[in-house]
Amino acid sequence: MNTTYFDKDDTLILHFSDKPIAKEISPDWNTHISYAADGSAVEIVILEAKAHGMVPAAMIKAHKAKAYKVKAHKAD
């Protein structure tokens, strides 16, 4: 999983897979979920993420660049 935060747009992207996107839904105005053909989630895009408390404090402090990327570690 990769996480990307764009400060300028206050957009958070949680990217789970490189599978092609087959379907997208928007359960509300600021959340968009993309699915692969097999039904697995490919990515979640959250608009106004910081304004809604969806950005961890460590990312807010470290977002000096255009985008701040965090690579999550898989649990053993």
C-alpha positions as CSV (number, residue, x, y, z in Angstrom):
1,M,0.0,0.0,0.0
2,N,1.2,3.5,-0.8
3,T,-0.1,6.7,0.7
4,T,0.2,10.0,-1.1
5,Y,-0.9,13.4,0.3
6,F,-1.1,16.5,-1.8
7,D,-1.0,19.5,0.5
8,K,-1.9,22.1,-2.2
9,D,-5.2,20.2,-2.9
10,D,-5.6,18.6,0.6
11,T,-6.1,15.3,-1.2
12,L,-5.1,11.9,0.3
13,I,-4.7,8.9,-1.9
14,L,-4.5,5.4,-0.5
15,H,-3.2,3.1,-3.3
16,F,-3.6,-0.6,-2.6
17,S,-3.0,-2.3,-6.0
18,D,-1.8,-1.7,-9.6
19,K,-4.7,-3.6,-11.0
20,P,-6.7,-1.8,-13.7
21,I,-9.7,0.2,-12.3
22,A,-13.0,-1.3,-13.5
23,K,-15.5,0.6,-11.3
24,E,-15.6,3.7,-9.2
25,I,-18.0,4.8,-6.5
26,S,-18.4,7.9,-4.4
27,P,-20.2,7.1,-1.2
28,D,-20.1,10.9,-0.4
29,W,-18.8,14.0,-2.1
30,N,-15.2,13.8,-0.8
31,T,-14.5,10.1,-0.9
32,H,-14.0,8.1,-4.1
33,I,-13.3,4.3,-4.1
34,S,-11.9,2.5,-7.2
35,Y,-12.3,-1.2,-7.6
36,A,-10.7,-3.8,-9.9
37,A,-12.8,-6.3,-11.9
38,D,-12.4,-8.9,-9.2
39,G,-14.0,-6.6,-6.6
40,S,-10.8,-5.7,-4.7
41,A,-10.2,-2.1,-3.8
42,V,-7.5,-0.4,-6.0
43,E,-7.4,3.0,-4.3
44,I,-9.3,5.4,-2.1
45,V,-9.2,9.2,-2.8
46,I,-10.2,11.5,0.0
47,L,-10.7,15.2,-0.8
48,E,-10.2,17.8,1.9
49,A,-8.5,15.1,3.9
50,K,-6.7,17.3,6.5
51,A,-9.9,19.3,7.0
52,H,-11.7,16.0,7.9
53,G,-8.9,14.7,10.2
54,M,-7.8,12.0,7.8
55,V,-4.1,13.0,7.6
56,P,-1.8,11.7,10.3
57,A,0.1,14.4,12.3
58,A,3.5,13.1,11.1
59,M,2.4,13.7,7.5
60,I,1.2,17.2,8.2
61,K,4.6,18.1,9.7
62,A,6.6,16.5,6.9
63,H,4.8,17.7,3.8
64,K,7.3,20.3,2.8
65,A,7.5,18.8,-0.7
66,K,4.7,18.8,-3.3
67,A,3.6,15.3,-2.2
68,Y,4.5,13.3,0.8
69,K,4.7,9.5,0.3
70,V,4.6,6.8,2.9
71,K,5.1,3.1,2.1
72,A,3.2,1.0,4.6
73,H,4.8,-2.2,6.0
74,K,3.0,-5.5,5.8
75,A,2.3,-7.1,9.1
76,D,4.2,-10.3,9.7
